[in-house]
Amino acid sequence: MMADIPGSRFAGWLQASMHSRGLTQAQLARTVGVADTQVSRWRRGQVVPTVQYLQRLADIFGVERMTLDQLVGLPVAQLREGAGEPELEAELQAHQARLRQVLQTRLPRSMWRAYVEACVALADGLGASANRALRESLRDLGGATTEEDKDDDPPPDRPLGFRH
């Protein structure tokens, strides 16, 4: 399967990371210091960046270089304890760096906690909605209702996990 090829694993991560940051190929190429065609080759999984460019990409996206090393197939002594799949770890690190940047540049520090709590409430609500939709789909397919299906998810009239 192509997803097991290190270049394609890195390519998928790079594509997703560029998309989440709203970066074009030309913008990333300029920032890294390579030609657009080189970034294109990375994005298509034709080649992987050299160690020098991996470090620049790690810095740009706010991820650990070790994670990118593993994505491109370089030997890695050990990942952080508890780290999962390298693609997921790199994506999580990129999102954490982006959230850190948003907090530091767009919100006064006094609002950081409220922002994080709002994000947690949103995540809770989205997770509950997704679980409810999955259970309803399974029931529609003839699945049995279990005690697990009867949990305390908020009813649909309370969107995104917010309580009245």
Secondary structure as a PSIPRED ss2 file (coil, helix, strand):
# PSIPRED VFORMAT (PSIPRED V4.0)

   1 M C   1.000  0.000  0.000
   2 M H   0.000  1.000  0.000
   3 A H   0.000  1.000  0.000
   4 D H   0.000  1.000  0.000
   5 I C   1.000  0.000  0.000
   6 P H   0.000  1.000  0.000
   7 G H   0.000  1.000  0.000
   8 S H   0.000  1.000  0.000
   9 R H   0.000  1.000  0.000
  10 F H   0.000  1.000  0.000
  11 A H   0.000  1.000  0.000
  12 G H   0.000  1.000  0.000
  13 W H   0.000  1.000  0.000
  14 L H   0.000  1.000  0.000
  15 Q H   0.000  1.000  0.000
  16 A H   0.000  1.000  0.000
  17 S H   0.000  1.000  0.000
  18 M H   0.000  1.000  0.000
  19 H H   0.000  1.000  0.000
  20 S H   0.000  1.000  0.000
  21 R H   0.000  1.000  0.000
  22 G C   1.000  0.000  0.000
  23 L C   1.000  0.000  0.000
  24 T C   1.000  0.000  0.000
  25 Q H   0.000  1.000  0.000
  26 A H   0.000  1.000  0.000
  27 Q H   0.000  1.000  0.000
  28 L H   0.000  1.000  0.000
  29 A H   0.000  1.000  0.000
  30 R H   0.000  1.000  0.000
  31 T H   0.000  1.000  0.000
  32 V H   0.000  1.000  0.000
  33 G C   1.000  0.000  0.000
  34 V C   1.000  0.000  0.000
  35 A C   1.000  0.000  0.000
  36 D H   0.000  1.000  0.000
  37 T H   0.000  1.000  0.000
  38 Q H   0.000  1.000  0.000
  39 V H   0.000  1.000  0.000
  40 S H   0.000  1.000  0.000
  41 R H   0.000  1.000  0.000
  42 W H   0.000  1.000  0.000
  43 R H   0.000  1.000  0.000
  44 R C   1.000  0.000  0.000
  45 G C   1.000  0.000  0.000
  46 Q C   1.000  0.000  0.000
  47 V C   1.000  0.000  0.000
  48 V C   1.000  0.000  0.000
  49 P C   1.000  0.000  0.000
  50 T C   1.000  0.000  0.000
  51 V H   0.000  1.000  0.000
  52 Q H   0.000  1.000  0.000
  53 Y H   0.000  1.000  0.000
  54 L H   0.000  1.000  0.000
  55 Q H   0.000  1.000  0.000
  56 R H   0.000  1.000  0.000
  57 L H   0.000  1.000  0.000
  58 A H   0.000  1.000  0.000
  59 D H   0.000  1.000  0.000
  60 I H   0.000  1.000  0.000
  61 F H   0.000  1.000  0.000
  62 G C   1.000  0.000  0.000
  63 V C   1.000  0.000  0.000
  64 E C   1.000  0.000  0.000
  65 R H   0.000  1.000  0.000
  66 M H   0.000  1.000  0.000
  67 T H   0.000  1.000  0.000
  68 L H   0.000  1.000  0.000
  69 D H   0.000  1.000  0.000
  70 Q H   0.000  1.000  0.000
  71 L H   0.000  1.000  0.000
  72 V H   0.000  1.000  0.000
  73 G C   1.000  0.000  0.000
  74 L C   1.000  0.000  0.000
  75 P C   1.000  0.000  0.000
  76 V C   1.000  0.000  0.000
  77 A C   1.000  0.000  0.000
  78 Q C   1.000  0.000  0.000
  79 L C   1.000  0.000  0.000
  80 R C   1.000  0.000  0.000
  81 E C   1.000  0.000  0.000
  82 G C   1.000  0.000  0.000
  83 A C   1.000  0.000  0.000
  84 G C   1.000  0.000  0.000
  85 E C   1.000  0.000  0.000
  86 P H   0.000  1.000  0.000
  87 E H   0.000  1.000  0.000
  88 L H   0.000  1.000  0.000
  89 E H   0.000  1.000  0.000
  90 A H   0.000  1.000  0.000
  91 E H   0.000  1.000  0.000
  92 L H   0.000  1.000  0.000
  93 Q H   0.000  1.000  0.000
  94 A H   0.000  1.000  0.000
  95 H H   0.000  1.000  0.000
  96 Q H   0.000  1.000  0.000
  97 A H   0.000  1.000  0.000
  98 R H   0.000  1.000  0.000
  99 L H   0.000  1.000  0.000
 100 R H   0.000  1.000  0.000
 101 Q H   0.000  1.000  0.000
 102 V H   0.000  1.000  0.000
 103 L H   0.000  1.000  0.000
 104 Q H   0.000  1.000  0.000
 105 T H   0.000  1.000  0.000
 106 R H   0.000  1.000  0.000
 107 L C   1.000  0.000  0.000
 108 P C   1.000  0.000  0.000
 109 R H   0.000  1.000  0.000
 110 S H   0.000  1.000  0.000
 111 M H   0.000  1.000  0.000
 112 W H   0.000  1.000  0.000
 113 R H   0.000  1.000  0.000
 114 A H   0.000  1.000  0.000
 115 Y H   0.000  1.000  0.000
 116 V H   0.000  1.000  0.000
 117 E H   0.000  1.000  0.000
 118 A H   0.000  1.000  0.000
 119 C H   0.000  1.000  0.000
 120 V H   0.000  1.000  0.000
 121 A H   0.000  1.000  0.000
 122 L H   0.000  1.000  0.000
 123 A H   0.000  1.000  0.000
 124 D H   0.000  1.000  0.000
 125 G H   0.000  1.000  0.000
 126 L H   0.000  1.000  0.000
 127 G H   0.000  1.000  0.000
 128 A H   0.000  1.000  0.000
 129 S H   0.000  1.000  0.000
 130 A H   0.000  1.000  0.000
 131 N H   0.000  1.000  0.000
 132 R H   0.000  1.000  0.000
 133 A H   0.000  1.000  0.000
 134 L H   0.000  1.000  0.000
 135 R H   0.000  1.000  0.000
 136 E H   0.000  1.000  0.000
 137 S H   0.000  1.000  0.000
 138 L H   0.000  1.000  0.000
 139 R H   0.000  1.000  0.000
 140 D H   0.000  1.000  0.000
 141 L C   1.000  0.000  0.000
 142 G C   1.000  0.000  0.000
 143 G C   1.000  0.000  0.000
 144 A C   1.000  0.000  0.000
 145 T C   1.000  0.000  0.000
 146 T C   1.000  0.000  0.000
 147 E H   0.000  1.000  0.000
 148 E H   0.000  1.000  0.000
 149 D H   0.000  1.000  0.000
 150 K C   1.000  0.000  0.000
 151 D C   1.000  0.000  0.000
 152 D C   1.000  0.000  0.000
 153 D C   1.000  0.000  0.000
 154 P C   1.000  0.000  0.000
 155 P C   1.000  0.000  0.000
 156 P C   1.000  0.000  0.000
 157 D C   1.000  0.000  0.000
 158 R C   1.000  0.000  0.000
 159 P H   0.000  1.000  0.000
 160 L H   0.000  1.000  0.000
 161 G H   0.000  1.000  0.000
 162 F C   1.000  0.000  0.000
 163 R C   1.000  0.000  0.000
 164 H C   1.000  0.000  0.000
